[in-house]
Amino acid sequence: MYIPAKVDYAIRVLLTLAAAPAGSAIRGELLAKAQGLPVKFVENTLVELRRQGIVTSQRGSEGGYRLARPADQIAVADIFRVLEGPLAEVRGIRPENTEYDGPAAHLQQVWVAVRAALRLVLESVTLADVLAGELPTPVEELLAMPDAWEPRPIGHVAPRR
């Protein structure tokens, strides 16, 4: 799965907001600086996140951004969907709407399972979980798999379980 910089940067900025004292507003420039990110990129992303109700903004000398709801109510999937759309698509089509014939007849099931696996992680992990370093049990179990942290070369075929 490819995770765009925009999503990675947004989550980092939102984690910075989540770690701030309750109710404090932080300017986009300071959020960008805190994570070593390009200011314009962060500010444009914050505008998108505001439009979609992930953050709120306040103008003025005490202005800036804050989370629109508690960090334990913002899942990583929420951020991904706001910035990139559906978690999984095949050629711009949702997995359940794909159709294949012949030898590829069951490929749709693979794509639906991929989406389900993404949902398992991205919908269950909130900003609060990441901030606390306490991920949900199913995610911890995935991380504990013996080869979870190992890169795979192209062409690698995993043994059947």
C-alpha positions in Angstrom: 0.0 0.0 0.0 1.3 3.4 -0.9 0.8 6.1 1.8 1.0 9.5 0.2 3.1 12.2 1.9 0.0 14.3 2.3 -1.6 11.6 4.6 1.6 11.1 6.5 2.2 14.8 7.0 -1.5 15.4 8.0 -1.4 12.6 10.7 1.9 14.0 12.1 0.4 17.5 12.3 -2.8 16.2 13.9 -0.8 14.2 16.4 1.0 17.5 17.3 -2.4 19.1 17.8 -3.6 16.1 19.9 -0.5 16.5 22.1 -1.1 20.2 22.7 -2.8 21.4 25.9 -6.5 21.1 25.7 -8.2 23.9 23.9 -5.1 25.6 22.6 -5.0 26.7 19.0 -1.7 26.3 17.1 -0.8 28.2 13.9 -0.1 26.2 10.8 3.4 27.6 10.6 4.2 26.3 14.1 2.7 22.9 13.3 4.8 22.6 10.2 7.9 23.7 12.1 7.2 21.2 14.9 7.3 18.3 12.4 9.9 19.7 10.0 7.3 20.0 7.2 6.8 22.5 4.4 4.6 25.3 5.7 2.5 25.9 2.6 1.8 22.2 2.2 0.7 21.9 5.9 -1.5 25.0 5.6 -3.2 23.8 2.5 -3.8 20.4 4.1 -5.2 22.0 7.2 -7.7 23.9 5.0 -8.9 20.6 3.6 -9.1 19.0 7.1 -11.1 22.0 8.3 -13.6 21.7 5.5 -14.1 18.1 6.4 -14.6 18.7 10.1 -11.3 17.1 11.4 -10.0 20.5 12.7 -11.4 23.8 13.5 -9.7 27.2 13.0 -9.7 30.4 14.8 -8.6 33.8 13.5 -6.7 36.5 15.3 -3.6 36.8 17.5 -4.7 33.8 19.5 -5.7 32.0 16.3 -4.7 28.7 14.8 -6.0 25.2 14.5 -7.3 22.6 17.0 -8.9 19.2 16.7 -12.6 19.4 16.0 -13.3 16.4 18.2 -11.3 14.4 20.8 -8.2 12.5 19.5 -9.8 9.2 20.5 -12.6 9.9 18.1 -10.4 10.5 15.0 -9.3 7.3 13.3 -6.4 7.2 10.9 -8.9 6.0 8.3 -10.9 9.3 8.7 -7.8 11.3 7.8 -6.9 9.0 4.9 -10.4 9.2 3.4 -10.6 13.0 3.7 -7.4 13.5 1.9 -7.3 10.5 -0.5 -10.8 9.0 -0.8 -11.6 5.4 -0.3 -9.0 3.2 1.4 -8.9 0.7 -1.5 -9.8 1.0 -5.1 -9.0 -1.0 -8.2 -8.5 1.2 -11.2 -10.7 3.8 -9.5 -13.5 1.2 -8.8 -14.5 0.0 -5.3 -13.4 -3.6 -4.9 -17.0 -5.0 -4.5 -17.8 -3.5 -7.9 -15.0 -5.1 -9.8 -15.9 -8.0 -12.1 -13.5 -10.6 -13.6 -14.0 -13.6 -15.9 -12.1 -16.8 -16.5 -9.0 -17.5 -14.5 -9.4 -14.1 -12.7 -12.9 -14.8 -11.6 -12.0 -14.8 -7.9 -9.7 -11.8 -7.9 -12.5 -9.6 -6.6 -12.4 -11.6 -3.3 -8.7 -10.7 -2.9 -9.3 -7.0 -3.4 -12.2 -7.0 -0.9 -10.0 -8.9 1.6 -7.2 -6.3 1.1 -9.7 -3.5 1.9 -11.0 -5.4 5.0 -7.4 -5.8 6.2 -6.8 -2.0 5.7 -10.0 -1.3 7.6 -9.0 -3.6 10.4 -5.9 -1.4 11.1 -6.9 2.1 9.9 -10.4 2.2 11.3 -9.3 0.9 14.7 -6.3 3.1 15.3 -7.1 6.6 16.6 -4.8 9.6 17.0 -5.0 9.0 20.8 -3.8 5.4 20.3 -0.8 6.6 18.3 0.0 9.4 20.7 -0.2 6.9 23.7 1.7 4.2 21.9 -1.0 1.8 22.8 -2.5 0.2 19.6 -5.6 -2.0 19.6 -4.9 -5.7 20.2 -5.4 -6.8 16.6 -2.9 -4.3 15.4 -0.4 -5.3 18.1 -0.9 -8.9 17.0 0.0 -8.0 13.4 3.1 -6.1 14.6 4.1 -9.2 16.7 4.2 -11.4 13.6 7.7 -12.7 13.2 8.2 -11.2 9.7 6.1 -8.0 10.2 9.1 -5.7 10.2 10.9 -7.5 7.3 10.9 -6.1 3.8 10.0 -8.5 1.0 11.8 -8.7 -2.3 9.9 -8.7 -5.5 8.7 -12.1 -6.3 8.7 -13.4 -2.7 6.0 -16.0 -2.0 5.1 -16.4 1.6 4.7 -19.9 2.9 1.0 -21.0 3.5 -0.1 -21.0 7.1 
